[in-house]
Amino acid sequence: MIATIDFETLDTKPSTYVLSCALTAFDIKETNTWEELEANSVYVIFDKRGQSMRTRSEDTMSWWKQQTDLAWNLTTIPNDEDYTYPLHCGLLKINSWIKRNKIDSLVGNGINFDNAILSNICDQTKEPYPLPYWSDLDLRTMKAFAKCEKLNFPKDKLQHYALHDSIYEAMCAQAYYNSIHSE
């Protein structure tokens, strides 16, 4: 199984303060519906515990001010305290989900972003990275090799909400893979 990983953050560096993270498990050779992918997802909101040394940038804070209030609220205000974790506990939840779902590759959207953030959190908390380094994949590279256009983000879903972004990125990965292997 493969999973996409999507972080919402306060910086673009691997050392960023993290707000939330979602992962979506899928078979790259399939074409799943939104609902099927959502059923195979996990969503974590991080609280400030363990993040005092993590970075923030004014550019990213300004960018967030241009996004919808709904995206910001879903990213930072849980509707259930069971979904809010200190950094280390959130990482353990993510790593446990990866193991339980037998994930063997992790797709981030950019080689220096999602996977690099996860690696940095692992380093900070002294936890092992959940997969071998060669299991890191990049959605942007997949897109560059695909013979199809980027999929439109569904109008009834919310961009910059990690859960929706992760599901959308899984759909993109499937489309790109199928485009490359269609001949």
Phi, psi and omega per residue, in radians:
M1 nan 2.601 3.072
I2 -1.981 2.700 3.031
A3 -2.384 2.499 2.929
T4 -1.543 2.664 3.074
I5 -2.298 2.339 -3.135
D6 -2.385 2.140 3.059
F7 -1.820 2.533 2.879
E8 -1.921 2.330 -2.896
T9 -2.461 3.117 3.068
L10 -1.975 0.242 3.111
D11 -2.808 2.994 3.084
T12 -1.872 0.029 3.113
K13 -1.474 2.705 3.079
P14 -1.020 -0.413 -3.122
S15 -1.491 0.195 -3.032
T16 -1.059 2.623 2.931
Y17 -1.168 2.220 -3.094
V18 -1.784 2.396 3.114
L19 -1.677 -0.878 -3.112
S20 -2.699 2.915 3.133
C21 -2.634 2.494 3.026
A22 -2.361 2.581 3.051
L23 -2.280 2.520 3.128
T24 -2.284 2.153 3.135
A25 -1.587 2.461 -3.137
F26 -2.822 2.839 3.005
D27 -1.652 2.100 -3.058
I28 -1.031 -0.481 -3.067
K29 -1.474 -0.106 -3.113
E30 -1.657 3.055 2.970
T31 -2.291 1.740 -3.063
N32 -1.633 2.755 3.011
T33 -1.414 2.866 3.077
W34 -0.963 -0.807 -3.082
E35 -1.117 -0.684 3.095
E36 -1.109 -0.746 -3.140
L37 -1.206 -0.689 3.123
E38 -1.065 -0.625 3.113
A39 -1.174 -0.325 -3.140
N40 -1.911 0.595 -3.089
S41 -2.130 2.783 3.022
V42 -2.305 2.537 -3.098
Y43 -2.326 2.310 -3.114
V44 -2.284 2.277 2.968
I45 -1.800 2.291 3.134
F46 -1.682 2.436 3.006
D47 -1.681 -3.065 -3.021
K48 -1.343 -0.234 -3.109
R49 -1.091 2.227 3.138
G50 1.506 0.114 -3.060
Q51 -2.030 0.196 -3.069
S52 -1.068 -0.498 -3.119
M53 -1.652 -0.040 -3.111
R54 -1.408 2.698 -2.960
T55 -1.594 2.688 3.038
R56 -2.331 2.657 3.079
S57 -2.276 2.553 3.105
E58 -1.104 -0.655 3.129
D59 -1.053 -0.766 -3.140
T60 -1.211 -0.685 3.087
M61 -1.084 -0.710 3.084
S62 -1.130 -0.698 3.108
W63 -1.058 -0.782 3.122
W64 -1.048 -0.609 3.135
K65 -1.145 -0.343 3.112
Q66 -1.578 -0.141 -3.128
Q67 -1.551 3.016 -3.119
T68 -1.249 2.619 3.057
D69 -1.060 -0.628 -3.129
L70 -1.084 -0.778 3.113
A71 -1.054 -0.802 3.130
W72 -1.086 -0.811 -3.106
N73 -1.137 -0.739 3.117
L74 -1.160 -0.487 -3.122
T75 -1.406 -0.469 -2.993
T76 -2.115 -0.324 -3.075
I77 -2.072 1.806 -3.119
P78 -1.250 2.588 3.029
N79 -1.586 -0.019 -3.130
D80 -2.670 2.125 -3.100
E81 -1.036 -0.328 3.118
D82 -1.167 -0.208 -3.125
Y83 -1.782 0.079 -3.109
T84 -1.898 2.251 -3.027
Y85 -2.343 2.526 2.889
P86 -1.107 2.783 -3.039
L87 -0.878 -0.898 -3.077
H88 -1.126 -0.748 -3.134
C89 -1.174 -0.675 3.082
G90 -1.087 -0.731 3.085
L91 -1.074 -0.760 3.119
L92 -1.078 -0.665 3.089
K93 -1.110 -0.784 3.118
I94 -1.079 -0.850 -3.123
N95 -1.099 -0.672 3.097
S96 -1.126 -0.737 3.121
W97 -1.103 -0.736 3.117
I98 -1.051 -0.785 -3.137
K99 -1.169 -0.817 -3.112
R100 -1.061 -0.609 -3.118
N101 -1.602 0.109 3.099
K102 0.928 0.803 3.123
I103 -1.290 2.259 3.120
D104 -2.007 -0.122 3.047
S105 -2.546 2.552 -3.085
L106 -2.190 2.094 -3.073
V107 -1.766 2.041 3.034
G108 -1.863 2.833 -3.134
N109 -1.713 1.370 -3.100
G110 2.079 2.274 -3.037
I111 -1.140 -0.364 -3.103
N112 -1.869 0.244 -3.072
F113 -2.031 -1.690 -2.924
D114 -0.963 -0.918 -3.128
N115 -1.137 -0.646 3.123
A116 -1.168 -0.627 3.085
I117 -1.142 -0.804 3.120
L118 -1.031 -0.759 3.120
S119 -1.072 -0.734 3.138
N120 -1.121 -0.721 3.098
I121 -1.111 -0.716 3.095
C122 -1.057 -0.777 3.109
D123 -1.057 -0.809 -3.106
Q124 -1.086 -0.707 -3.064
T125 -1.613 0.007 3.136
K126 1.109 0.479 3.058
E127 -1.714 2.553 3.104
P128 -1.226 2.575 3.027
Y129 -1.106 2.396 -2.966
P130 -1.240 -0.198 -3.111
L131 -2.427 2.782 3.039
P132 -1.118 2.620 -3.058
Y133 -0.989 -0.515 -3.113
W134 -1.321 -0.050 3.110
S135 -1.563 -0.044 3.104
D136 -1.375 2.219 3.124
L137 -2.117 2.812 -3.074
D138 -2.184 2.117 -3.140
L139 -1.103 -0.639 -3.120
R140 -1.152 -0.601 3.068
T141 -1.187 -0.741 3.089
M142 -0.988 -0.794 -3.128
K143 -1.074 -0.698 -3.122
A144 -1.079 -0.554 -3.119
F145 -1.617 -0.229 -3.083
A146 -1.290 2.734 3.123
K147 -1.826 0.558 3.137
C148 -2.433 2.805 3.104
E149 -1.330 2.801 3.049
K150 -1.074 2.394 3.108
L151 -1.210 2.518 3.048
N152 -1.279 2.422 3.079
F153 -1.184 2.294 -3.105
P154 -0.994 2.332 -3.089
K155 -1.122 -0.454 -3.117
D156 -1.607 0.156 3.107
K157 -2.009 2.924 -2.993
L158 -1.962 2.027 3.066
Q159 -1.238 2.607 3.117
H160 1.233 0.360 2.933
Y161 -1.951 1.971 -2.933
A162 -0.892 -0.694 -3.116
L163 -1.088 -0.840 -3.136
H164 -1.183 -0.688 3.114
D165 -1.087 -0.731 -3.123
S166 -1.126 -0.743 3.117
I167 -1.133 -0.798 3.114
Y168 -1.033 -0.752 -3.132
E169 -1.158 -0.580 3.052
A170 -1.128 -0.735 3.103
M171 -1.097 -0.704 3.094
C172 -1.101 -0.805 -3.135
A173 -1.022 -0.755 3.111
Q174 -1.099 -0.779 -3.134
A175 -1.107 -0.752 -3.137
Y176 -1.127 -0.791 3.129
Y177 -1.037 -0.859 -3.107
N178 -1.123 -0.568 3.083
S179 -1.150 -0.781 -3.127
I180 -1.143 -0.640 -3.061
H181 -1.749 0.285 -3.069
S182 -1.412 -0.239 -3.099
E183 -1.629 nan nan
